[in-house]
Amino acid sequence: MSTLLMVMFVLFIAYLYFPATWLYRLRFQPATKTSCSVSKRYIPEDAVLRRHFISQLRLEIEAALHPRPTDSILQRHYDALVAIKLEQRLAEIGRMRAC
């Protein structure tokens, strides 16, 4: 009776553990080749669209950061941090090749 319980327990643990590792490997595989059918971001050429695009990027960056401080000195540091992160994101988007 105890061996039967032990075998059932081992099978149950194996059932729980092995599919999880299999799914983990599928989910976190590095992408080998990107296709052009996947929509990538690009910087619009139109001035109005570019302004909206940059403001959307700024909002995404600010959403990932902590709330804007109320102190004037801390606000300048916060604005500088957002500007640096915005420049980094724009540089990343600029390096993407067009399809």
N, C-alpha and C positions, 0 to 999 in steps of 0.2 A: 504494500500500500504506500509506504513512504517513498519507494523508488519511483512508483507511478506519479506521485505528486512532484517529485524532484524532476522527472523528465518533462512533465507538463509545465513546470515553472521555467525550466531552461528553454523550452520551445516558445513559451510566451515572451520571455526576455529577448530571444532571438528575433521573434516576430516584431517586437517593438524597436529593437536597435537597428537591424539591418535595413529595413526600408527607409529609416531616417537618414542613414549615411548615404544610401543610394540617391535619395532626393537631394541631399546636401551637395553631392558631387554634381548632379545635374544642374542645380540652381547656380552654383558658383564656378562654373567652367569659364575660363577666359575666352573671350570672343576672338576667334582666329581671323575672320574676315568680315568686314562690314559690307552690307549691300546698300545700294543707292535707294532701294525702295523704302528703307527706314527714313523717316523724316528727321532731318538734322536742322539745327538752328543756323541761321545765317543773318547777317546784319542787312536790313533793307536799305535800298538806295534812296528811296523817297524820304524827304526830310521829316515829314509828319510821322510816317511809319517808323523811321529810325528813332525819333523822340519817344514814341510810345513803346518801342522795343526796349530802349535803354531804361525808361521808367519802370517797365515790367521787371527787368533784371534787377534794378535797384530795390524794388519791393520784395523780390525773392531773397535777396541778400539780407535785407533788414528783417525779414521774417525768420531767418535762421539765427540772427543775433539776439542778444538780450534787448530789452526795451531801451529807447533813447533816453539818456540821462537828462536831468533837469539843470544840473550845474553847467555854466557856460563853458568852462574849460573842458569838462568831460564831453560836452556836446561837440566841441571842435575835434577832440580825439576820436569820437565816435564817427563824425562825418569824414575824417581822414581815413579811418578804417574801412568805411563803406566805399569810399572813392578808390582805395587800393584794391579792394576785392572786386569792384566793378571793372577796373582796368584789367585785372587778371582774367576775369570771365570773358571780357571782350577779346583779349589776346588769345584765349583758348578757342573761342569761336572763330576768330580770324585765321587760325592755323588749320581749321578743318578744310578739307578739300571739297570743292563743289562736285556734284555728281554729273 
